[in-house]
Amino acid sequence: MMMSLLITSLWWSLNVVPTDVQIEDTTIDRGKSYALIVASNEGGPGQATLEFAERDADRIAEVLSTLGNVASGRITMLKEPSTNDVFAALDSLEQEVRADERRGIPTRVFFYYSGHAKANALNLGDDALPLSTLRQRLMGLSSTLKIVILDACQSGAFSGIKGAEPAADFSVNSVSQLNTQGVAVLASSSGTELSQESSQLESSHFTHHFVVALRGAGDTNADGRVTLDEAYSYAYNGTLESTAKTAVGKQHVTLERDLSGKGDVPLTYVQRAEAFIEIPGDVSGSLLIQSLPSKTVVADVSQRSGQTLLLGVATGAYQAIVRKSDSALLCEFDTERGATTVVQTSGCEEVVYEDVTAKGGFRGPAWAVEVMTGLGWAEVDDFNRTLQDFGYNAPTESETYPQVSVAVSRRLNGNWTVGVKGATLEYDRIREYDYVSNTSQRAEQTYEWETYALSGQARFGVPLFNERLRPFVQAGVGVGLALAQYERSIDASDSSLNATNSKPDLESYWGLHAEAAVGVIWMPWEHVGFQMDTGYAYTPALSNLLSDVHNGGGWRGSFGLRVAL
């Protein structure tokens, strides 16, 4: 996205370039750069709302106006526009470009889009902007250089997938279809891949790494500027690395251009930043840098030992998180105008990894409590039939019973979760009636039982939609407890009866408990969500003197609340 905007601005505005930076093309002195930034979180029918398209647009505009050479007055920002709004902005841009060209001033135009897309159109809410029309309008611009940046997506904010139907023509970099020289097309993914958002980065993977590159991480030759090729190379590698760990899979950034005679276009000049953060070569590993107090992610980099990294940032408070295998070092510091702050790990605090922000998508808290309620279906077996033989009204077919469970779980990694679960299983109460000898009084014999289970659980889930939705399979093993009680009662108000009431006799039975289930977790909020599953439990605990064993489990269906801690 940023590439378009940045390329033009930096290429043509030498008057704001630091004096120690050598620029080969003197036409920069005379040039002007313009940027048209279009962002839409809203998609068309059937497309869920994105989270970070508009925020990505803001990040691009901010980098262009601070480290790039695009004057803020030449940046047009359109959020949630209609197609007519885009056309009107292009008309206005064309007027300015033509006026500059008539005066002999070279111009650069950056077109950046972040939002939903289908194979033949950009989706602006209920509007669709045909790519063929957009291509024609861009070709018609009188500018010397045109940069097109597309970070297109079709699915919603919970999915985290940008570009389920990639914007075919542009996303596969069809420079040839633009039919002009002085054009570069940067796409967040190849034509057959999905582009992805990250809730943790609060950005798309591509835009995040591209912005980090422009802040200085992409300056591989340490000349104080980040060129198009350098930014592309850094964004390509960073995006590939971070998306390789997601459920959607790897995402390859693509670049095609016809920039004959224009060399490698500089995008940003790191020296123009208000302040600087230096990561020295003795600090190696994965680092996350956030601004405080908002904890907005500024950079998420993999630092190589012996390599010094300089980032241009705004003045303010920051924290750096240096990740280890099971813990992290948390370092807090302030940046000052014109000064370089060096990240030093010697005075950092060691913290548990879950206490810091994780990389590459929504992880959510590691611990959770799951409270479920539902229905179970009691099984009819030899135990029931024996009760029937003795005159009890034991069920002859499957009956339903309420069920409640409480579980505490912990995420181990992106797929596996373990936990402990306690649940109520079957409850039943059956009766038999007989008559007291030589009377008309009837005695009631009651036999009731209830079954409980305590088990360890292992769950394998597949995170989808930025881990907001997680289908899973689950299995558990533990112990089952059956409590049974027999009671005989008669109407003892008649003293002539030669019979007595029996005292309730409570007996306990233990046995194996095993279960398996499939379900889905939906987390519309970070700490609160819902869970639904169905499964089968085998709990042969209850038995009688005839060696009949009853399964107090059976099939069940449950729905409930999940609270992440």
N, C-alpha and C positions, 0 to 999 in steps of 0.2 A: 504494500500500500504506500508506504512512505517513499518508496523509491521514486515514483513518479514525481512527487512533489519536490523531493530533495534534489533530484538530478538537475532540474531546471534552475532552481534557485542558486545552487552553488556554482554551476557551470558558468553563470553569466554575471556574477556580481562581485568582481574583484575589489571594488571600493571598500568592502567590509571584510576582506580576507586579511588575516594577520600578515605582517610584513615578512615574517620568517618562513612563510610558505611559498614555494615556487610553483607558479602556474604557467603551463606551457602555452595555453591559448589566450592571446591578448584580447580576443573578442569578448571575454568575460567582462572587461571594463565597461563595455557599451551595452551589455545585455540586460534584459529584464526577465524575471521568472514569475509565472502565474500558477496558481494551484486551484483546482476545483475538487473539493473533497465531498463525497456523497456517502452518507451512512444511514442505514435503516435497520433497526432491530425488528420491526414488524414485517412479516411475510404475507403472502397471499393466503387464500383458503387452504386449510389443512396444514399450514406451516406455523409452528409454534414461535413464540417470541424469542429472539436472541438476547443475550445478556450484554455483550461487550462490543458490538459493532460501532456504536456511537462513541464509546470510550476510546476505542482504537483510533477513531478519526481525530479525537482530541489530542491523543499522544503524538500523532503524526504532525498535526498543526503546531504543537508545542516544540517539537524538535526542529521543524522547518524554521520557525521564527527565532530560535535561540542559537542552535548550532549550525543551521543552514543559512543560506543567503536569500531566503524568500521573505520579503517584507510582509508583515502581518496584514497590511492593507491590500495586498494582492492575493490573499488567501480567501476563497469563497467557501464557506461551510454550509452544507445543506443536510439537515437532519430530518428524517421522515418526510422527504419531499414527494411530490407528485412528479410524473413524467414531464408535465408542463413546466414545473419549477426547474427541472434539469435543463430543458430546452431553453428556457429564458436565461439561465445562467450561462449557457454556451453562447447564446446570441450576444450577451453583454461582453463576454470574454473575447469573442471574435472582433467586436468593435475596438476594444483596447489593443488587441494584437495588431490589427490592421493599421491603426494609427501609429503604433511604434514602428512597424515595418516600413511605412511610408517615410518616416523620418530616418530610416537606415539603422534602427535599433533592433538587433537580433532578439528574439523572444523564445522562451521555453514555456511549455504548458504541461502541467502534471494533472492527470485525471486519476483520482483514487476512488475506489468503491469498496465498501464493506457492508455486507448484508446477504440477503437471500438471492438465489439464482436458480434458474432451470437451464435446460440445454440451449435455449434460444432467446432468453430474456433475463434481465435483472428484475427482481420482484421488489417493488416499492409499495409495501402495503397491498392494497387492492389493485394498484397499477402494475403494468408490466412494460418495461422499457426494452423493446426489441434490440438485440445486439447488432443486427444489420443496420438499424437506424442510427444507433450510437456510433458504429464504425464509420458510417457515412459523414456524420457530423464532425467527428474527430479528424477525419481526413480533410474535411473542408476548412479546418482552421489554418490560418496563414502563418503559424508559428514555425520557427526554424527547427525546433526540436519538440517532439511529443513523447511523453512517458505515460504509459498506461499501467496502473497497478490494480489488480483485482484480488480481493480476499472475499470470495463468494461463498455463501452458504445457503443451504435450503432448509435444514432441520432446525429445531428450536434450541432455546437456552438450556433446557434440562438434558437434551441429547448431546450437546457439545460437538455436533457434526456440522461443519460448514461446507456445503457443496455436495450434498447427496446426489444431485444431478449437476455436475460441474458445468459452469458456463462455457460451453464447448469451444466456441471460436476463440475467445480471449484466454480461457484457462489453459488451452493447449498452445497458447502463444502464436497466434496466426499473424505474424508480421507481414507475411506475403499478402494477406487479405487486406491489410491497411494500404498496400500498394503505394508506398511512399518511403523516401529515405528520412533519416533523422527520427526513427521510431524505436522505442524499446518497450517490451511487454513483459511484466513480471507477474507471475501467478503464484498463489500460495500453495498450489499442489498441481500435479499432473492432471491430464484430462480424464484419467480413470480412477483417481483417488479422491478421498474425502478430506476436506480441510476441517480443522478442529479448534474449538475454543477450550480454554482452561479456566475454571472458576478460581483456582488458586492464584494464577497469574493475573486474573481479571483482564484477560486479553486473549486473542487468538495466539496459538503457538507461533505462527509465522510472524505476526506483527510484533510480538514481544521480542523475539530474537533479532528481528530487523532493527527495531529501535535500539536495543542494546548494542548492536553493531555500530549504529550511527553515533552513539554516545562515546565511542572510542574503542570498543572491544574488537571491532573489525579492522582497526588500523594495524595490519600485520607488518608493514614496513616502518612503522613508527615515524612517519613524516608529518604527523599532526593533522592529517585529513583522512577521511574515509571515502573511497571511491565506490562507484557502482559495482565493480567486480568484487571488491573487498566486502562490501555489505552483502552482496548476493552470496558469496562463499560462506560468510559467517552465518547468515540466516539459513542457508541450506543445511549446514552441518548441525546447527542448534535445533532446528525444527525436526530434522530427521532423528536426532538423539532423543528429544523429549517425547515425540509421538511414537517412537518404538516401544514405549512403556505403557501405551494406552490400549484399551480394548479395540479401538477402531483400527489401529495399526499405523505403519510408517506413512509419512507424508513428505513428498519430494517437491521442494520449491523449484520453479522453472523460470528461466530467463531466456528471451530471444530478442535480438536487437539488430537494427541496421543503422549504425551510427558512424557511417563512413566519414573519415576526416575529423571526427570530434574527439578521438582518443578515449581514454578511460575517464569518464566524467566524475569529478569530485562531488560528493553529496553533502558532507558536513565537515566543519573545521572545529576540531575538539577544543582548540585554544580559545574559542569564543565563549565557552561556558563560564558561568558565574563562579563556580568552584569545581574542585576535582577530587575524586577518590582514587587512590592508587592501591592496587593489590600487588604487593611485592612478590618476587619469585620464590621466596621461602614459604609462602602460604599457598599450598596446593590442595586440590580437591574441589568439591562442589560448594559454591558460595551463593547465598541468597542475600541481596541487599534491598532493604525496604526503607522508605521514608517514614518518619514518625511525626505525629502519633497515628496517622491513618494506616500504617503498615502497607502502603501501596508498593508493589513490587517494582523496583527500579532496574534491577538486573538479576539474572539467574544464570551463572556462568560456571563452566568447568575450567578451573585454573590449572595450568601445567607448571610443574616445578621448574624454576629458573626463568620463567616468563613473567615480565612485569606488565600489568594491565592498568591503563589510565582511563577513567570514565569522567566525562563532563556532566555535571549535575548542577542543580540549583542549591543555593545556600539553605541550611537548615539542619535538623536532627535526623540521624540515620541509625540503622542497626544492620550489622552483617552477621549472617549465620553460616558458620563453617561446619558442614556436615561430616560426621563420622559414621561408622557402621550402626551403632545403636545409641548414639548421643550426638550432641552438637555443641559448638562453642558460640556463645552469643556475645557480640561486641557492639557497644553503643558509642556513638561519637557525633560531633557536630562539624559541619563544613563552614568555612568562612570565605567571603568574597575574595577572589584572586589567589586563594591558598590551596595547597594540595594536602589532603588528609590521608595518611598512610594507615591501612588496616593492619593492626598489630594483634596477634592472638595471645600475647603473653598476659594481658590483663583481662581476658575474656572470661565469662562465666560459663561453666559446663552445665548444660541442661538436658533433660530427657527429650528425645527426638520428637515425641508427640506434642511437646509443649511449644514447638515452633511451627511455623507455616511450612507445609510440605510442597513439593514441586510437582508440576506437570499434571494438573487436574484436581478435581475435588476428591480429597481423601475422607474428610469428615473425622470426627473424633474416633478414637480407637475403641472406647468402651460404650456399651449400649445396654439398656434395659428394655425387654420386650414383654408386653402384657397382652395375652391373647385370650379370646373367648370363642366358643364355637359349639359344634355338635359332634358327638360320636355315635357310632352304630354298634350296638352290642351284638356279639356273636352267639349263635345257638350251637351248642356242642353236647357231648355226653353228660356233662355236669348238669345242664338244663334238663335233659331228658330223664336223668335219674330223679331230679326233684319232681318232675311230672309224674313219674312212677309212684312216688310217695304221696301223691295227692296235692302237691303244691301247684299254684297257678303260674308256673314258670313260663316265660315267653316261648312260643313255638316258632317265632320268626324274629328277624332283626328288629330291634327297637332303638330309638334315639335317646340320648341323654346329654345334658349340658356338660361342658368341659371348660376348664380354666387352666392356664399355664402362665408361669413367670420364668423368664430366662435372663441371665446376665451373659453377655458375649463380649469378645475382644477380637478386633481385626488384627491378623498377623501380617498380612500384606494385601496386595490389590485383589486377590481372589479368595484367600482362606480366612475363615473365622472359626474360633472355637468358643465354647461356652458351657454353662451348666444350666439345666432346665428342670424345674419342678412342675408337675402337672397332675390334675385330677383326671382319672379315667372313668371307668364304668361305675354307675351306681344303680342298684336294683333292690326292690323290696317286694317279696312274694309272701302269699298267705295260704294257709290251709285251715279248714274248719272241721271239727269233729264234735261229738256230743259226750257230755259227762255221763258215766254209767248210771242208769236208772233215773235219769232226769231229762227234762226237756232243754236244759241249759247247753249252750254251744260254747265250746272253747276255741279260741283263735290262736293258731300257731303262726308266728311271723319269723321269716328268715330274710335278713337283709345283708348286703355287702357293698363295699365301696373299695375302689382300687386307686392307688397312687403310684407315681413313678418319679424317680430322681435319676437323671442321666447326664452324662457328658456328651456334648454335641460337636460335630465337625461339619462345617458348611463350605461349599464351593460355589462362589457366585461370579457372575460376569457383569462388570460394571458397564452401564450404558448411559448415554445422555449426561456426560460429565458426572457419572456415578450417582445421579439422582435416581435412577432405576436400576435394580439389580435382581435379575432372575437367579434362582439358586436351587441346588439340590443339597439335601441335608441328611445326615444319619447320626443316630445316637445309640449308646449302650449304657445300661445302668441296672438299677434294681427296682423291682416292683413290690409294693406292699398292699396286701388285701386284708381288710378288716371285716370280719363276719360276726353276726350276732343273731342268736336264737332266743325267742321269747314265747312263752305260752301263758295266755291270760284267759280268765273266765269271769263271769259276773259273781263275785264272792259276797255280794250283799245278802244272799240267801244262805243263812248259817246251816241249813239242812244239807247242803251240798258236801259230798265227801270228796272234795278236790281242792287243790291249792294252786296258786299262781307260781310259775317258775321265775326265778331271777334272771335278768338278761345275762347271757354268757358271751363275752367278747373274746374272739379268737383272732390271732394275727397269722398271716401266711406270707412268706417271702419267696421271691422267684426272680428270674431273669427278666429284664426289660430291654427290648430292642425296637427301634423305629426307623423309618425312612420317610422322607417327605420332599415335595417340590413346592416352590412358592416364588414369591416376588416381594421385594422391598421397594417402596416408593418414598423418597425423601424430598418432598417439596421445599422443606426448610432444612438448614444445616443440622439442627438438633432435634427436630420432631418430624416424624413420618409415620407411615403405615406399613403393615405387613400382612400378607395373606398366604396361606399354604394349605395343602391337603396331603394326607399321608396315611400310613398304616403302622400300627403298634402291635407288637406281640409281647404280651405280659402274662405268661402262664403261672400265676401265683396261687390262686385259690384252688383248693382241693377238698375232697371228701374222703370218708373212710373206705369207699369203694375204689379209691385210686383214680377217680375222675379228676382231671385238671381243667380249669376254666381259664380261657384267655380273656383277661379284663381289658384288653386294648381294642383292636379292630380298626376299621376305617374312621377317619375324622376329617373335618374341615374347620379352619380357624381363621379369624380375622382380628386384628388388634392394633395397638399403638406401639410405636418404637421411639424411644427417647435416647438420643445419643448424648453421652456425658463428656 
